[in-house]
Amino acid sequence: MDCCICSPLASLYRPPRNTICPSCYEGAKCMISFFAESSSDREMGASAKIHGSKPSSSKANALKRVKEMKEKEIEINDKLGFLEGFGAALQEELHTDIVIKPGNGPPIAAHRALLAARSQVFKNILASDECKAPVDEEISLPELTHDELESLMHFLYNGNISDEASEKHYYSLLVAADKYDIPYLRKYCEKRILRSLEPSNALEVLEVSDVCQNMLLKEQAMDMVVKNAETVVFSMNYADFALKNAHLCVEITRELLVRMKDSKIESL
């Protein structure tokens, strides 16, 4: 079909042949439906103020919503560019006033105010009052390596983790997010760990989720382990995992037995 949208001659207006192909037609319907749903709450609120008024056309709203979303995207990008100054302050050590020491490797200079703003625990550590001696010029985070601490600082200043950071850092940073009460870091790591979850790393995810008491990760990791029990149990690292996490092995065994029992009942 000579579609007036995707055809090479789409820019030419040629009545009465201005038809659209099924693919473009379905795409247009989906766009209108999407924007209509996203703006339905606003339309209902506006119509409630004027009794008996009819809501505006979904087709008209679609174009308006596209424009609004584009403007919002530009605004967010401008805001992110503005906030990148924090990252530069960390990298160039501009007016730093505290040093953070990892478990190994060189320390990293940082800013007290930013640490306190990002973490309630850091805020409490850095606070001083009549009953508490002021914090020295450095604090120690011995549970983190230098590379892990560098990733943590990068996140606190920039809101993301650098591409150079290892995926393994997500596990230690999730523990740090739980320990130092950094909710956004917790969500950030949680999403990326779930995205990369597979049988080969399910035991590690199960272990770290148990440490952080993250039920979403634990349920997903347990499900992955049970569904791939033969692969996971006979893997090279299962014996070491069992020695360190006997209680999790008990949970895995119980979950396997429950599912085997349920599958037998369903087959009857």
N, C-alpha and C positions, 0 to 999 in steps of 0.2 A: 504493500500500500504506500502511496505517496504521502507520507505523514508531514504535516505542516510544522512539526516540532523537531523531529530527528532527521528529516530528509535533508540532503545537501542543498535543496532549493527552499528550505524552510523560511528563509528571510523574504521570500517573494509572496506577496498576497495575491492569490489567484482564485477568486470565487468562480464557480461554486465548489471548487475542488479542495477546500481547506478542511481536510479530515485528519484525524490522528489515528495512529496504529494502536492495537490493543495494549501494547506494553506502556506507551505514554499515557494512555487513558487510565490504566490501573495505577500508574505512578501518581498521576494528578489526583485521583480519588484518595490514595493513601495520604498524600500531603494535606489535602483538605480535611480528612478525617483526623489526622494527627493534630493539626493546629486547632481544629474545632474542639477536640477533647481538652487540649491544654488551656484553652481560654474559656471553657464552659463555666467554670466557677465564677469568673469575672462577669460573664454575660448574665448569669443567674442573679448575681448580686446587683447588677445595674438594673435589671428588669424588675427586681423586687421593689426598687425605689419608685418606679413609675408603674403603677398597677395597670395591667392590660396592655403594656407596650410589647412589641414583638422584638425578639433578639435579632441582631444584625446578621447578615448573610455570612455563612461559613467561608464562602469563596473570597469575600472581601476581607475577612479576618485573616485568611491564610497569608495574603500578601503583607498585611500589616504585621503579622507575627514574624515573618521572615525578616522584615526590616528591623523590628525590635531586637531580634536575636543577633543580627549582624551588628547593630549598635552596641549591644551588650558585650559581644565578643571583642570589639575594638576597645571598649572601656576596660574590660578585664586585662587585655594585653597591655594597655597603658599603665594600669595599676601594677601589674607584675614587673614591668620595666622600671617603675618608680621604686618598688621595693627591692630591686636587685642591689641597691646601694648597701644593704646590710651584708650581702655576700662579699662585696668589695672591701667593706670594713674588716671582715674576718680575714680575707686573703692578704690584705696589705697591713693588717694589725694596726688599724687606725685607732688611737686613743684607747687601746685595750687596758683593762684595769684588774684582770685576774688571769691566772694560769691554771689550766686543767691538766692533770697528770694521768695518763692511762696506766694500765698494768705493765706495759713495756713500751719502749720507744720514747721519743722526745715529747715534751708537753706541748699544748696548744694554747695560745693566748686568746682570750675571749673578753666579753663585756658583761659585767654583772647585771646591768639593767635588762639586757636581752634574755639572759638565762632566767632571770626572775619572771619575766613576762611570758616565757614559753612553758615553764614548769612550776607548779605549785610547790613541789618538793625542793627545787633549787631556790625558790623564793624563801622558803623556810630556812634552808641552810645558810643563805646569804644574809638573812635578817639579823639585826642585832638590837638588843634592848638592855634594860637595866639588869636583867637576870641572866644574860647570855653574853659571853665575850665575843667581840667582833671576829669575823672570819679572816684568816690570814690572806696573803696574796695568792694563795693557791688552794685548790681542792683536788681530791684524788677520786678517780673512778677506776679502781683496780680490776674490775670485772671486764673491762673493755681493752682490747689491743689498741695500738696507735691508729691502725687503719679503720677500726670500728669507731673509735672516738672521732676521727676525722669525718667519717660518714655522718655521725650524729650531729656534729657541729655544722656540717654543710646543710643538713636538714633543718636545724633550728634557725639558721640564717636565711636559707633560700626556699624552704618549703618542699624540697624534693631531695632525692638521693642521686648523686652523680652517676653517670653511666659507667664510670670506671670501677665502681664499687662491686664487689662480688655478691652473688645472690645469697651466699652464706651470711652476709651482714644483716639480711632481713631478720634472721632468727635472733641474733644478739640484740639488734635494735628493737625488736618486739619486746624482748625481756626488759630492755632499758626503758621503753615507753611505759611498760607496766610499773616498773620500779620507781620511776621519776614522774609519773603521772603526766604523760604527754599524749592526750587522746588522739590528736590528729596523726601523730606518728604511728600510734597503734592501728588506726584504720588504714593508713597508707601501707604498712607492712602486711597487715592481714589480707588486703586485696591482692597484693602481689604474690604472697605465699600461696593463696588459694589458686591463683592463676597458673602457677607453676607446679601445683600438686600432681604427683604421679607415683606409681608403685615404688620407684627407686628412691624417693625421698620421703615417703609417707611416714616412716618410723621417726625421722628427724622432726617432721612437723608435729607428729603426735607427742613427742617428748617435749618440745618447746611449748606447745599448747597446754600441756599439763602443768608446766612450770608457771605459765602466765594465767592459768585457769581460764583460758579462752575457749568457751564451749563450742562456738561455731567452728573454729579450726579443729578442735578435738573430734567433733562429730564427723567432719568431712574426712579427716585423716584416718579415723577408725573405720569409716565406710570403705575407704580406699584399701586399707590393710586387709579387711575381711573379704572384700570382693576379689582380691589378688593374693589370698592367703598362701597358696603354694609358692608363688614367686617370692613373696616377702619372707616367709618363714625359712626358706632354704637359701636366702641371700647370705652374702659374706658377713654383713654387719648385724645380723639378727642375734647372734650369740652375745656380742658385746652389749647390744641394746637390752637383752634379757637380764644380764648381770647388773646393769645399772637401774633398770626399771621393771622389777619383778611385779609390781602392782599393775602396771600397764599390760604386761603379758597375761596376767589373770583376767583383766578386762577383755583382752582380745579373745582368749579362750572362751569366756562366757558368751561373748557376742557371737562367736562362731557357732556354738552349740544352740543358742537361741534361734539363729537363722536357719540352721540345719533342721531344727524341730519344726519351724514354721513352714519350710519348704516341703517337708514330709506331709504335714497336715493339708497343705494346698494340693498336693498330688493325689490325695485320697478322693 
